[in-house]
Amino acid sequence: MKTPAAEISIDESLIRSLVQQQFPRLSDLPLTYLNEGWDNVMYRLGDEYLIRIPRRQQAVPFIEREQRWLRQLAPHLPLPTPVPLHLGMAQDNYPWPWSIVSWQDGKMAAGQNIVDSEAERLALFLQTLHQFPVPEAPPHNPQRSCTLSAKADGTQQRMDTFLASGLISTDIINHWEKAVELNCPDNQRSLIHGDLHPKNILVQDGSITAIIDWGDFTLGDPATDLAIIWMLFSKKQVRTNALQTYQADQELVGRAIGWAIFFGTILLDIGLGGDELFLEVGQKTLANLSDTDWPIA
């Protein structure tokens, strides 16, 4: 699986034009290209700002979701998140909304070492997020608001391929067959990040500095976010302590194992397409899942 092609050419001259016309007081700040993902291109603007600009139309709802919700949510969370400070609009040479957000120090957690104590800190962050009051009209993202069973066909196909290639163990198959039968009760659905993997976590000196990329923010199963525990932490006791800190019951842990299998297989698939960081994350996640006991008797 390869990164989708950009649908519009984004370069420094385009960014300069957008900033000059829409936020002229920021136009003299230094501009530095950083990277691009599946959905957005990122530029640093001065010392305080980051520009997030969609590279394909499918990313537009993600930017709009961040603009709609993060300024309400971020002040209540125990870990920093980049807040949209200036909301960019379409103009003649660019067709979609875009954002200037607060700059956060750190590097992507993928490929970085994180100290074990950060597992419980991350668990407390997720507990706070998942206990945030659900608004009357919550955000909806069909790709992450769904049940785990909605991911069954694609996940099973990837597992069959990986099993035949010796890339996963039969323990993961067994965990998946049990997890996919579990459903999140309606009264346990909560606001979730929805795409919490190690490229969307920043770290510095082994500590988490920010949770980024909230485009998949939605009402869903909190187990979706708890899958990050298997992506980041290889020691079984560290994972156990984190889940206990979160106060996850057995069924929630079982669903989280299922979501970790979903993320682990899809990230391995992307990694095999050429993304070395996702290859490492997928392999690590699946290895950690093989070292996991099924929680429900």
C-alpha positions in Angstrom: 0.0 0.0 0.0 1.5 3.3 -1.1 0.9 6.9 -0.1 -1.8 8.5 -2.4 -0.6 10.9 -4.9 -1.1 14.7 -4.3 -4.0 16.3 -6.2 -2.4 19.7 -6.1 1.1 21.0 -6.3 2.0 22.7 -3.0 5.3 24.6 -2.8 6.8 27.6 -1.0 5.5 30.1 -3.5 2.0 28.9 -3.0 2.3 29.0 0.8 3.8 32.5 0.7 1.0 33.7 -1.5 -1.7 32.3 0.9 -0.1 33.8 4.0 0.5 37.1 2.3 -3.0 37.5 1.1 -4.9 36.1 4.2 -2.5 36.8 7.1 -0.2 39.6 6.0 1.2 40.3 9.5 2.7 36.8 9.4 4.1 37.0 5.9 7.7 38.1 6.8 8.2 35.0 9.1 10.7 32.4 7.9 9.1 29.5 6.1 10.5 25.9 6.2 9.2 22.8 4.5 8.9 19.9 7.0 7.2 16.9 5.4 4.0 15.6 4.0 1.7 12.7 4.9 -1.2 11.0 3.2 -3.4 14.1 3.6 -1.4 17.3 4.4 1.8 19.1 3.7 3.5 20.7 6.7 5.6 23.9 6.8 7.0 25.6 9.8 6.2 29.3 9.9 8.5 31.3 12.2 9.1 29.8 15.7 5.5 29.7 16.9 3.5 28.3 14.0 2.9 25.2 11.8 1.0 25.3 8.5 -1.1 22.2 7.7 -2.5 22.3 4.2 -4.4 19.5 2.4 -2.7 17.9 -0.6 -5.9 16.1 -1.7 -9.6 16.8 -1.5 -10.3 13.8 0.8 -8.4 15.5 3.5 -10.6 18.6 3.6 -13.1 17.1 6.2 -10.2 16.3 8.4 -8.9 19.9 8.5 -12.5 21.2 9.0 -12.9 18.7 11.9 -9.7 20.0 13.6 -10.8 23.6 13.1 -14.2 22.9 14.5 -13.2 21.0 17.6 -9.7 21.4 18.8 -10.0 24.9 20.3 -12.7 23.6 22.5 -11.0 20.3 23.4 -7.3 21.2 23.8 -7.5 23.3 27.0 -9.0 20.3 28.9 -6.3 17.7 27.9 -3.2 16.9 30.0 -0.9 16.7 27.0 -0.5 19.5 24.5 -2.1 19.4 21.0 -1.6 21.9 18.2 -4.5 24.3 18.2 -5.7 26.0 15.0 -5.0 29.7 15.5 -5.6 31.0 12.0 -8.1 29.4 9.7 -7.1 29.7 6.1 -9.6 29.8 3.2 -9.6 28.8 -0.4 -8.5 31.4 -2.9 -7.8 31.7 -6.6 -4.7 29.5 -6.6 -5.7 27.0 -3.9 -9.2 25.4 -3.6 -9.5 24.2 0.1 -9.4 25.4 3.7 -6.1 25.1 5.6 -4.7 25.9 9.0 -2.0 27.7 10.9 -1.6 25.9 14.2 0.5 26.3 17.3 4.0 24.8 17.0 4.9 21.8 19.2 8.4 20.7 19.9 9.4 17.1 19.4 9.9 14.4 16.8 7.5 11.7 15.7 7.5 8.8 18.2 8.0 6.4 15.3 11.6 5.4 15.4 12.2 7.1 18.8 12.8 5.6 22.3 10.1 6.4 24.8 10.6 5.9 28.5 8.4 3.3 30.1 6.7 5.8 32.5 5.2 7.6 29.6 2.8 4.6 29.1 0.9 5.6 32.3 1.0 9.3 31.3 -0.5 8.4 28.0 -3.2 6.3 29.7 -4.2 9.3 31.8 -4.4 11.4 28.7 -6.7 8.9 27.0 -8.8 8.6 30.2 -9.3 12.4 30.2 -10.1 12.5 26.5 -12.6 9.6 26.7 -14.4 11.1 29.7 -14.8 14.5 28.0 -18.6 15.3 27.8 -20.1 14.2 24.5 -21.8 17.2 22.8 -25.3 17.0 21.4 -24.0 16.9 17.8 -20.7 15.0 18.1 -18.2 14.7 15.3 -18.7 11.7 13.0 -16.1 9.9 11.0 -17.4 6.6 9.4 -13.9 5.2 9.2 -13.4 5.4 12.9 -16.9 5.6 14.4 -17.6 2.1 13.1 -17.4 -1.2 15.0 -14.4 -3.4 14.8 -16.4 -5.9 12.8 -16.7 -3.4 10.0 -12.9 -3.7 9.6 -13.1 -7.6 9.4 -12.8 -8.2 5.7 -9.8 -6.1 5.0 -8.0 -7.1 8.2 -8.6 -10.8 7.5 -7.2 -10.5 4.0 -4.1 -8.8 5.3 -3.7 -11.4 8.0 -4.1 -14.3 5.6 -1.3 -12.8 3.4 1.0 -12.1 6.3 0.4 -15.5 7.8 1.3 -17.2 4.5 4.5 -15.1 4.4 5.4 -15.8 8.0 5.0 -12.2 9.1 2.4 -12.8 11.8 1.8 -15.6 14.3 -1.3 -17.8 14.8 -1.7 -16.1 18.2 -2.7 -12.9 16.4 -5.3 -14.8 14.3 -6.8 -16.3 17.5 -6.9 -12.9 19.2 -8.6 -11.4 16.2 -11.3 -14.0 16.0 -12.3 -13.3 19.6 -11.9 -9.5 19.4 -14.1 -9.1 16.3 -17.0 -10.6 18.2 -16.9 -7.9 20.8 -19.1 -4.8 20.4 -18.7 -1.5 22.2 -21.9 -0.7 24.2 -23.5 2.5 23.1 -23.1 4.0 26.6 -19.4 3.4 26.5 -18.8 5.3 23.2 -16.7 8.4 23.7 -14.8 11.1 21.9 -11.7 9.5 20.5 -8.6 10.7 18.6 -9.3 8.0 16.0 -5.9 7.8 14.4 -3.5 7.5 17.3 -0.3 5.9 16.0 3.4 6.8 16.6 3.6 9.3 13.7 0.8 11.3 15.4 2.7 11.5 18.8 5.6 13.8 19.3 8.4 13.0 21.8 11.5 14.7 23.0 14.2 13.1 25.3 11.9 10.1 25.7 8.9 12.0 26.9 5.7 12.8 25.0 5.4 16.4 24.1 2.2 16.5 22.0 -0.6 14.6 20.4 -1.1 15.7 16.8 -3.2 15.2 13.7 -6.8 15.1 14.9 -8.5 14.8 11.6 -10.1 11.5 12.5 -11.5 12.9 15.8 -15.0 11.3 16.3 -17.4 9.6 18.6 -16.4 6.0 18.7 -15.0 3.0 20.7 -12.3 4.1 23.2 -10.6 0.8 22.4 -9.6 2.4 19.1 -7.2 4.8 20.9 -6.0 2.3 23.4 -4.4 0.3 20.6 -1.5 2.7 20.8 -0.3 0.9 23.9 0.8 -2.0 21.7 2.3 0.3 19.1 4.6 2.1 21.6 5.5 -0.2 24.5 7.2 -3.6 24.1 7.3 -4.6 27.8 4.2 -6.6 28.8 4.2 -5.2 32.4 4.4 -1.7 31.1 1.3 -2.3 28.9 -0.5 -3.9 31.8 0.2 -1.0 34.1 -1.0 1.5 31.5 -4.3 -0.4 31.0 -4.7 -0.6 34.8 -4.1 3.2 35.1 -6.7 3.8 32.5 -9.0 1.4 34.4 -9.9 -0.7 31.4 -12.1 -3.7 31.9 -11.5 -7.0 30.2 -13.9 -6.5 27.3 -12.4 -3.0 26.6 -8.9 -4.6 26.6 -10.1 -7.3 24.3 -11.5 -4.7 21.8 -8.3 -2.7 22.1 -6.3 -5.8 21.1 -8.6 -6.1 18.1 -8.0 -2.5 17.1 -4.2 -2.9 17.6 -4.4 -5.9 15.2 -6.2 -3.7 12.7 -3.7 -0.9 13.0 -0.7 -3.2 13.1 -1.6 -5.1 9.9 -2.5 -1.9 8.0 0.7 -0.1 9.1 2.7 -3.2 8.1 1.0 -3.2 4.7 1.8 0.5 4.2 5.4 -0.2 5.4 5.9 -3.0 2.9 4.9 -0.4 0.3 8.0 1.7 1.1 7.3 3.5 4.4 10.2 2.4 6.6 8.8 4.0 9.8 5.4 2.4 9.4 7.1 -0.9 8.6 8.9 -0.7 12.0 5.7 0.3 13.8 3.7 -2.5 12.2 6.3 -5.1 13.0 6.7 -3.9 16.6 2.9 -3.8 17.1 2.4 -7.3 15.9 5.3 -8.7 17.9 3.8 -7.1 21.0 0.4 -8.6 20.3 2.0 -12.0 20.0 3.3 -11.5 23.5 -0.2 -10.6 24.8 -2.5 -12.9 26.7 -6.2 -12.8 25.8 -7.8 -11.0 28.8 -11.2 -12.7 28.9 -11.5 -16.1 30.5 
